[in-house]
Amino acid sequence: MLLAFLRAVVRRFTSDEEIELIERIAQKDTEALQALYDLYAKLVYSLVYRILGSQEDAEDLVQEVFMLVWEKASVFDRKKGNVYGWLVTLSRNRAIDRTRSEKSKRNKKQKFREENKAVDFAMTMASDTPFDLAMMSQRAELLQEAMQKIPDEQREVIMMAYFGGLSQSEIAEQAELPLGTVKTRMRQGMRKLQGHLAGQLG
């Protein structure tokens, strides 16, 4: 309903006049582009805002849509629809592409953060250990798999040390364990991790 309302209140050109604007834009007529922008910018903004939910992103995408019109005016086919429908299609598609792109970026950032924990863990190990080999061969995911193969109590102290940044004394205090027990679990857990990784990396 909102789009229909905006369509009704914008200053109307006839269909032929709108097509003439597109033809002029195809010839790189900036005044024609400005005229089309004045006619439809509010409608495009309303449409993409409803999809994106962000004023800043919507304003940015309006500019992107009209730049696309500038680039693609020569391929507009009046037999397939009117200018209004073409603009709506362009706007909707670009907005959907933007939301998918943002979602993909968020997923990649999350994956990077998760994988980077394993990489950071590997970088704390001494050189020439299986951990270094895993990092250099970009197989840090093996660390995560290996972590699941060691006993819970050993995995817990290793996680607290390398992912939580705690010293062995701090781990002992938080876990309410003797310091000697923490050291033993850490040593045994690290030995098992190295064994798992050495076997997987050959």
C-alpha positions in Angstrom: 0.0 0.0 0.0 2.8 2.4 0.8 4.4 1.9 -2.6 1.1 2.4 -4.3 0.6 5.6 -2.4 4.1 7.0 -3.2 3.6 6.0 -6.9 0.3 8.0 -6.9 1.7 11.2 -5.3 5.0 11.5 -7.2 5.0 13.9 -10.1 3.8 11.7 -12.9 5.3 11.5 -16.3 3.5 9.5 -19.0 4.9 6.1 -19.8 6.3 7.5 -23.1 8.0 10.4 -21.3 9.6 8.0 -18.8 10.9 5.8 -21.6 12.2 9.0 -23.3 14.1 9.7 -20.0 15.6 6.2 -20.1 16.7 6.7 -23.7 18.3 10.0 -22.9 20.1 8.4 -19.9 21.4 5.7 -22.2 23.0 8.6 -24.2 24.5 9.7 -20.9 22.2 12.7 -20.4 22.7 13.7 -16.7 19.7 16.0 -16.7 17.5 13.0 -17.7 19.0 11.0 -14.8 18.3 13.8 -12.4 14.7 14.0 -13.6 14.2 10.3 -13.1 15.8 10.5 -9.7 13.5 13.4 -8.6 10.6 11.3 -9.8 11.4 8.0 -8.2 14.0 8.4 -5.4 11.5 8.5 -2.6 9.8 5.4 -3.9 13.1 3.5 -4.2 14.1 4.6 -0.7 10.9 3.4 0.8 11.2 0.0 -0.9 14.8 -0.7 0.0 14.4 0.7 3.6 11.6 -1.8 4.2 14.0 -4.6 3.2 17.2 -3.3 4.8 15.7 -1.7 7.9 18.6 0.9 8.0 18.3 4.5 7.0 22.0 4.8 6.2 22.0 1.6 4.1 18.8 2.6 2.3 20.2 6.0 1.4 23.4 4.4 0.1 21.4 1.9 -1.9 19.3 4.5 -3.6 22.4 6.1 -5.0 23.6 2.6 -6.1 20.3 1.9 -7.9 20.4 5.1 -9.9 24.0 4.5 -10.8 22.8 1.1 -12.0 20.2 2.9 -14.1 22.9 5.1 -15.6 24.9 2.0 -16.5 22.1 -0.2 -17.7 19.7 2.2 -19.3 20.7 1.0 -22.8 19.4 -2.5 -22.1 16.0 -1.4 -20.8 13.3 -3.2 -22.9 9.9 -1.5 -22.9 8.4 -4.7 -24.2 9.1 -6.4 -20.9 7.5 -3.7 -18.7 7.4 -0.1 -17.8 10.1 2.1 -16.2 8.4 1.9 -12.8 8.4 -1.9 -12.8 12.0 -1.9 -13.9 13.1 0.4 -11.1 11.2 -1.6 -8.5 12.8 -4.8 -9.7 16.3 -3.3 -9.7 15.8 -1.9 -6.3 14.4 -5.0 -4.7 17.1 -7.2 -6.2 19.9 -4.9 -5.0 18.4 -4.7 -1.5 18.1 -8.5 -1.3 21.7 -8.9 -2.6 22.8 -6.4 0.1 21.1 -8.4 2.9 22.6 -11.6 1.7 26.1 -10.0 1.4 25.9 -8.6 4.9 24.7 -12.0 6.3 27.6 -13.7 4.5 30.1 -11.2 5.9 28.7 -11.8 9.4 29.0 -15.5 9.0 32.6 -15.2 7.7 33.6 -13.0 10.6 32.1 -15.4 13.1 33.9 -18.3 11.4 37.1 -16.4 11.4 36.9 -15.6 15.1 36.2 -19.2 15.9 39.0 -20.5 13.8 41.4 -17.8 15.0 41.1 -19.1 18.5 42.7 -22.3 17.3 45.3 -20.4 15.4 46.2 -18.3 18.5 46.4 -21.4 20.5 48.8 -22.9 18.0 51.0 -19.8 18.0 51.6 -20.2 21.7 53.3 -23.5 21.2 57.0 -24.0 20.9 58.5 -24.2 17.4 58.7 -27.5 15.6 55.7 -29.0 17.4 52.7 -30.5 15.7 50.9 -27.3 16.6 53.2 -25.2 14.4 52.7 -27.7 11.6 49.0 -27.4 11.9 49.1 -23.7 11.7 51.6 -23.5 8.8 49.5 -26.0 6.8 46.4 -24.0 7.6 44.8 -27.0 9.3 44.0 -25.2 12.5 40.6 -27.0 12.5 42.4 -30.1 13.5 43.1 -28.5 16.8 39.4 -28.2 17.5 38.8 -31.9 16.5 41.7 -33.0 18.7 40.4 -31.0 21.6 37.2 -33.1 21.5 39.3 -36.3 21.8 40.9 -35.6 25.2 39.3 -36.1 28.6 37.0 -33.3 29.8 39.1 -32.4 32.8 42.2 -32.0 30.6 40.4 -30.0 27.9 39.0 -27.7 30.6 42.3 -26.6 32.0 43.8 -26.2 28.5 40.8 -24.0 27.4 41.2 -21.9 30.6 44.9 -21.4 29.9 45.0 -20.8 26.2 41.6 -19.5 25.4 40.9 -17.8 28.8 44.4 -16.5 29.3 44.6 -17.8 32.9 47.8 -18.8 34.6 48.0 -22.3 36.2 47.6 -20.7 39.6 44.5 -18.8 38.5 43.1 -22.0 37.0 43.7 -23.9 40.3 41.9 -21.1 42.2 38.9 -20.9 39.9 38.5 -24.7 39.5 39.2 -25.3 43.2 41.9 -27.8 42.4 45.4 -28.3 43.8 48.0 -26.6 41.6 49.8 -29.9 41.1 46.6 -31.4 39.7 46.2 -28.5 37.2 49.9 -29.0 36.1 49.4 -32.7 35.7 46.2 -32.3 33.7 47.8 -29.6 31.5 50.8 -31.8 30.8 48.8 -34.9 30.1 46.3 -33.0 27.9 49.0 -31.3 25.9 50.8 -34.7 25.3 47.6 -36.2 24.1 46.8 -33.3 21.8 50.2 -33.5 20.3 49.8 -37.2 19.7 46.4 -36.7 18.0 47.8 -34.0 15.8 51.0 -35.8 14.9 48.9 -38.8 13.8 46.6 -36.7 11.6 49.3 -34.6 10.1 51.6 -37.6 9.5 
